[in-house]
């Protein structure tokens, strides 16, 4: 395959991945010049510099090249350039990068609350944009993004990876074949452990103004998977939530874990000095922007929920009962999908159901691993049709890269963009919007004590069946 053919494949993928937008036809690709795709990245934290940075460099350098990376923190920016292994220019100012580097594609991996700014900058500059989830943090910013894409004629891809895992895909396949008849309700419960769950409260995610709360930052993954499984749009949300474990609820607190006088007694103590990558990326560069990576979990400024529960009604009549717990002894999830003719039970990493061979810290490390050196195991999906014995469907499970979803998302974009997509794995702006609007509606419902209708948040009208 020639370099130009590879680039043509990639360019085509932008339009195909954006096919989930509200538009009748996706925006046209950018001009073909016969050279590698020119990529720029804004936001060089862990997700940006690794998954959307180093992994692209390592796996797809034959068809793309980074022409610029940008971050407001010059120290972290310099470290990210070295870590990613790129030779491009670095920029503190993203506007300068867009004007000087002239990328074909802008990848946005900044703090969630700034996603909209850079997405809109890219679209307004006539550049296709790929953004890390969540799309943004509130309905006003969401509407601004929708308006900008309409005016720009360019495309926006949202990097959802959970739906690409083989396990989630098997559930989708069974539903698409109507193995349990018409879907009527779903019970979906996600448990974050005291290692991974706590990490959100250490970071900027603990402030609602930065991450929109975990209803948006974390649950957008879950809501997108539910929307994809159910194949319909949400219409109404009623929710409860509280902050009962972290933040001001703690009886002890310090400035950060490194300097805390309670190191020996706090069960949440995390020694960042043992993580060389985190030290080089964050601790060495605190002097530039004051961002503390090992912040205290019990600082008073934390203002998000750590206990969440919602009921979601869909346009096709399906009702979802959802919960997120952030201080569970173990990490995993359970889903029960009820149909007119049966039920599907699915779960991952529930220790008293499965093998539970990894400790909780190792479990998270394995999930985030991008090395590709992963042994495949098998996990069951239980399909139980009415008046019949349950059937155990064995699904190959890869631990690394979010259950194998990461590499499949990248491969679809960069290697096989023209491959058939019968289950519609690819996600565009409408998928990104509908997933965050559930979380935004849940947040508003808690504040008002009333159900919130999705149609009241933006000008997107929920569809009975996703197109």
C-alpha positions in Angstrom: 0.0 0.0 0.0 1.4 3.4 -0.9 1.6 6.3 1.5 -1.0 8.2 -0.5 -3.4 5.2 -0.4 -2.9 4.9 3.4 -3.7 8.5 3.8 -6.8 8.3 1.6 -8.1 5.5 3.8 -7.6 7.6 6.9 -9.2 10.6 5.4 -12.2 8.6 4.4 -12.5 7.3 8.0 -13.1 10.8 9.4 -16.4 11.1 7.5 -17.4 7.5 8.3 -16.7 7.9 12.0 -18.7 11.1 12.0 -21.7 9.4 10.4 -23.5 9.5 13.8 -24.0 13.2 13.4 -27.4 14.9 12.9 -26.5 15.7 9.3 -28.0 13.8 6.3 -24.5 13.4 4.8 -21.2 13.7 6.6 -18.8 16.5 5.8 -16.4 16.1 3.0 -12.8 15.0 3.8 -10.0 17.5 3.6 -7.9 17.9 0.5 -5.6 15.1 -0.5 -2.0 16.2 -1.1 -0.2 12.8 -1.3 1.6 13.1 2.0 1.1 11.8 5.5 -1.9 13.0 7.5 -0.8 16.0 9.6 -2.0 15.7 13.2 -1.9 18.2 16.0 -2.6 17.5 19.7 -3.8 19.9 22.3 -3.6 18.7 26.0 -0.6 16.5 27.0 -1.8 14.7 30.1 -1.7 11.0 30.4 -4.5 10.2 28.0 -3.3 12.7 25.4 0.4 11.8 25.4 -0.1 8.1 25.6 -3.3 6.8 23.9 -3.7 9.7 21.4 0.1 10.4 21.3 2.7 7.7 21.8 0.5 4.9 20.6 -0.3 6.7 17.3 3.4 7.3 16.8 4.3 3.7 17.5 1.6 2.1 15.5 0.7 4.5 12.6 3.8 6.5 11.7 3.6 5.2 8.1 0.4 7.2 7.5 0.5 10.1 9.9 2.9 12.6 11.5 2.5 15.0 14.4 3.1 18.6 13.2 2.4 20.2 16.6 1.6 19.6 20.2 0.2 22.2 22.6 -0.3 22.6 26.3 -0.5 25.6 28.7 2.2 23.9 30.9 5.6 24.3 29.2 7.3 21.7 31.4 4.7 19.0 30.7 4.7 19.9 27.0 8.5 19.4 26.8 8.2 16.0 28.6 5.3 14.9 26.4 7.4 15.6 23.3 10.2 13.4 24.6 7.8 10.7 25.8 5.9 10.5 22.5 9.1 10.5 20.5 8.1 13.3 18.1 10.2 16.0 16.5 7.5 18.6 15.8 7.2 22.1 17.2 5.6 22.7 20.6 3.2 25.5 21.3 1.8 27.1 24.5 -0.8 28.9 22.3 -3.1 26.5 20.4 -4.1 29.3 18.0 -0.5 29.7 16.9 -0.2 26.0 16.4 -3.3 25.8 14.2 -2.1 28.8 12.1 1.6 27.7 11.8 1.4 23.9 11.7 -1.7 23.8 9.5 -2.8 20.3 10.7 -5.4 18.2 8.9 -6.7 16.8 12.2 -6.8 18.3 15.6 -6.9 15.9 18.6 -8.4 17.4 21.8 -7.4 15.9 25.1 -7.4 18.9 27.5 -9.3 19.3 30.7 -13.0 18.5 30.0 -14.2 22.0 30.7 -12.0 23.3 27.9 -12.9 20.7 25.2 -15.5 23.0 23.6 -13.0 25.9 23.2 -10.5 23.8 21.2 -13.1 21.8 19.3 -14.6 25.0 18.1 -11.2 26.5 17.3 -10.4 23.6 15.2 -13.7 23.5 13.3 -13.6 27.3 12.8 -10.1 26.9 11.3 -11.5 24.4 8.8 -9.9 21.4 10.5 -11.5 18.0 11.3 -11.4 17.3 15.0 -11.2 14.2 17.2 -12.0 14.7 20.8 -11.5 12.5 23.9 -14.6 11.8 25.8 -16.6 13.5 27.3 -17.6 15.8 24.4 -18.0 18.7 27.0 -19.4 19.4 30.4 -22.7 21.3 30.1 -25.6 21.8 27.7 -24.6 25.3 26.7 -21.1 24.2 25.6 -22.7 21.2 23.8 -25.0 23.5 21.8 -22.0 25.7 20.9 -20.2 22.6 19.5 -23.3 21.5 17.6 -23.6 25.0 16.0 -19.9 25.2 15.2 -19.9 21.8 13.4 -23.0 22.8 11.4 -21.3 26.0 10.2 -17.9 24.6 9.6 -18.7 21.8 7.2 -16.0 19.7 9.0 -16.4 16.6 11.0 -16.1 15.7 14.7 -15.2 12.3 16.0 -15.7 11.3 19.7 -13.2 8.7 20.9 -15.5 6.2 22.6 -13.6 2.9 23.2 -15.7 0.8 25.6 -18.2 -0.1 22.8 -15.3 -1.6 20.8 -14.4 -4.3 23.3 -15.3 -7.9 22.2 -17.4 -8.4 25.4 -19.6 -5.3 24.9 -19.8 -6.2 21.2 -21.1 -9.7 22.0 -24.0 -8.1 24.0 -24.8 -5.8 21.1 -24.8 -8.7 18.7 -27.3 -10.7 20.8 -29.5 -7.7 21.1 -29.3 -6.9 17.4 -30.4 -10.5 16.6 -33.3 -10.0 19.1 -32.3 -13.2 20.9 -34.4 -12.1 23.9 -37.1 -10.4 21.9 -38.0 -6.7 22.2 -35.8 -5.1 24.8 -37.8 -3.5 27.7 -35.5 -2.6 30.6 -31.8 -2.6 31.7 -30.2 -2.7 35.1 -26.7 -1.4 34.8 -24.4 -0.9 37.8 -20.7 0.2 37.8 -18.3 -0.1 40.7 -15.1 1.9 41.0 -12.7 0.6 43.6 -10.8 2.5 46.3 -7.8 2.7 44.0 -9.3 3.8 40.7 -12.4 5.5 42.1 -10.3 7.5 44.6 -8.0 8.7 41.8 -10.8 10.9 40.4 -11.1 12.8 43.6 -7.3 13.4 43.8 -7.3 15.1 40.4 -9.1 18.1 38.8 -12.0 15.7 38.2 -13.0 16.3 41.8 -14.2 19.8 40.9 -17.5 20.0 39.0 -16.4 23.1 37.1 -13.5 21.1 35.6 -15.0 17.8 34.8 -18.7 18.3 35.0 -18.8 15.7 37.8 -18.5 11.9 37.2 -22.0 11.9 35.8 -20.3 13.4 32.8 -16.6 12.5 32.9 -16.9 8.8 33.8 -20.5 7.9 33.2 -20.4 9.2 29.6 -18.6 5.9 28.8 -21.5 3.9 30.3 -24.3 6.0 28.8 -22.7 5.7 25.4 -22.6 1.9 25.7 -26.2 1.9 26.9 -27.4 4.1 24.0 -25.5 1.9 21.6 -27.0 -1.3 23.0 -30.5 0.0 23.3 -30.3 1.6 19.8 -32.5 4.6 20.8 -32.0 8.0 22.3 -32.8 9.0 26.0 -35.8 11.3 26.5 -36.0 11.8 30.3 -33.8 11.3 33.4 -34.5 11.3 37.1 -31.6 11.0 39.5 -30.2 11.0 43.1 -26.7 11.7 44.2 -24.6 12.7 47.2 -21.1 13.3 48.3 -20.8 11.1 51.4 -17.3 9.5 51.4 -14.7 11.9 50.0 -14.2 15.6 50.3 -15.2 17.3 53.6 -16.5 14.0 54.9 -12.9 12.9 55.7 -11.7 13.2 59.3 -8.1 13.8 58.3 -6.6 15.8 55.4 -3.4 17.4 54.2 -2.0 19.5 51.4 -1.1 16.4 49.3 0.0 12.8 49.9 3.7 13.6 49.7 3.7 16.1 52.5 0.8 14.7 54.6 1.4 14.1 58.3 -1.2 11.2 58.1 0.8 9.0 55.7 1.1 6.1 58.1 -2.6 6.1 59.1 -4.5 7.1 55.9 -5.6 4.1 54.0 -5.8 6.2 50.8 -2.2 7.3 51.0 -0.6 7.1 47.5 3.1 7.4 47.1 3.5 9.2 43.7 7.3 9.1 44.1 7.2 5.4 43.1 5.7 6.3 39.7 8.5 7.8 37.7 6.2 8.7 34.7 3.8 10.6 37.0 6.8 12.4 38.7 8.2 13.5 35.4 4.9 14.5 33.9 3.2 16.2 36.9 5.4 16.7 40.0 8.3 18.2 38.0 6.0 20.7 36.4 3.8 21.8 39.3 5.7 25.1 39.3 4.2 26.2 36.0 0.4 25.8 36.7 0.1 24.6 40.3 -1.6 21.4 39.4 -1.1 18.8 42.1 -1.5 15.2 40.9 -1.5 13.6 44.4 -4.0 15.9 46.0 -5.8 15.0 49.2 -9.0 13.1 48.7 -10.6 14.9 51.6 -9.9 18.5 50.6 -12.9 20.8 51.1 -13.0 22.0 47.5 -14.3 18.7 46.2 -17.9 19.3 45.0 -18.9 16.3 42.9 -21.0 13.3 43.8 -19.5 10.0 45.0 -22.8 8.1 45.0 -25.1 8.3 42.0 -28.3 6.6 40.8 -30.5 7.4 37.9 -33.6 6.2 36.0 -33.4 6.8 32.3 -36.4 6.6 29.9 -35.7 6.0 26.2 -37.7 7.0 23.1 -38.4 3.4 22.3 -39.9 2.7 25.8 -36.8 1.0 27.4 -36.2 2.0 31.0 -32.7 1.9 32.5 -31.8 1.7 36.2 -28.2 3.0 36.6 -25.8 3.4 39.4 -22.2 4.4 39.9 -20.3 3.8 43.2 -16.9 5.3 43.6 -15.6 3.6 46.8 -16.3 -0.1 46.3 -14.0 -2.8 47.6 -13.7 -4.1 44.0 -13.9 -2.7 40.5 -16.3 -4.1 37.9 -19.8 -3.9 36.4 -23.0 -5.8 36.1 -25.8 -5.5 33.5 -29.1 -7.3 33.2 -31.0 -6.7 29.9 -34.6 -7.8 30.0 -36.6 -8.6 26.9 -40.1 -9.8 26.1 -38.7 -13.3 25.4 -35.8 -13.5 27.9 -32.9 -11.9 29.6 -29.1 -11.3 29.1 -26.8 -11.2 32.1 -23.4 -9.7 31.6 -20.6 -8.7 34.0 -16.9 -8.1 34.2 -14.5 -8.3 37.2 -17.0 -9.1 39.9 -14.6 -11.1 42.1 -17.2 -13.4 43.7 -18.6 -14.3 40.3 -15.5 -14.6 38.2 -11.9 -15.5 38.9 -10.8 -12.2 40.5 -7.1 -13.1 40.2 -5.7 -9.5 40.0 -5.6 -7.1 42.9 -7.4 -3.8 42.4 -4.3 -1.7 41.6 -3.0 -4.3 39.2 -6.5 -4.6 37.6 -6.5 -0.9 36.7 -2.9 -1.0 35.5 -3.7 -3.9 33.2 -6.8 -2.1 31.8 -4.7 1.0 30.9 -1.8 -1.1 29.4 -1.2 -0.3 25.7 1.6 -2.7 25.1 -0.5 -5.3 23.3 1.2 -8.1 25.2 -2.1 -9.4 26.5 -3.2 -13.0 27.0 -6.8 -13.6 26.0 -9.2 -15.3 28.4 -12.9 -16.1 28.1 -15.7 -14.6 30.1 -19.4 -15.7 30.0 -22.5 -13.8 28.9 -25.6 -15.6 30.1 -28.6 -15.7 27.7 -31.8 -17.0 29.3 -34.8 -17.4 27.1 -38.2 -17.8 28.7 -39.0 -21.5 29.5 -35.6 -22.6 28.3 -32.3 -23.5 30.0 -29.8 -20.6 30.2 -27.1 -20.6 27.5 -23.6 -19.7 28.4 -21.9 -17.7 25.6 -18.1 -17.6 26.0 -16.6 -14.3 24.9 -12.8 -13.8 24.4 -11.6 -11.1 26.8 -8.5 -9.0 26.5 -7.5 -7.2 29.7 -5.3 -4.4 28.3 -6.4 -1.3 26.5 -9.9 -1.1 28.1 -10.8 -4.7 27.3 -9.3 -4.6 23.8 -11.5 -1.6 22.8 -8.6 0.9 22.5 -6.7 -0.9 19.7 -10.0 -1.7 17.8 -11.0 1.9 17.8 -7.6 3.0 16.4 -7.5 0.2 13.9 -10.9 1.2 12.5 -9.8 4.8 12.1 -6.3 4.2 10.8 -6.1 0.7 9.3 -9.6 -0.5 8.1 -11.7 2.6 7.8 -13.6 1.2 4.8 -14.5 -2.1 6.6 -18.2 -2.8 7.1 -19.6 -1.5 10.4 -22.9 -3.4 10.7 -23.2 -2.8 14.5 -22.4 0.9 14.1 -19.4 1.0 16.4 -18.3 4.3 15.0 -19.2 7.3 17.1 -19.9 10.9 16.0 -21.1 14.1 17.5 -24.6 13.0 18.1 -23.3 10.0 20.1 -21.1 12.3 22.1 -23.9 14.7 22.8 -26.5 12.1 23.8 -24.1 10.4 26.3 -23.2 13.7 28.1 -26.8 14.9 28.0 -27.9 12.0 30.2 -25.3 13.0 32.8 -26.1 16.7 32.6 -29.8 15.9 33.0 -29.0 13.7 36.0 -27.1 16.5 37.6 -29.9 18.9 37.0 -32.5 16.4 38.3 -30.6 16.1 41.6 -30.5 19.9 42.0 -34.2 20.4 41.1 -35.7 17.2 42.5 -37.6 16.8 39.2 -37.2 14.7 36.1 -35.3 16.5 33.3 -36.2 16.0 29.6 -33.3 15.7 27.2 -35.0 17.7 24.5 -35.0 20.8 26.8 -31.2 20.9 26.9 -30.2 21.4 23.3 -31.9 21.5 19.9 -31.3 17.8 19.3 -34.6 15.9 19.2 -34.4 12.3 20.6 -35.0 9.6 18.1 -36.9 6.3 18.7 -34.3 4.5 16.7 -30.7 5.7 16.2 -29.8 6.2 12.5 
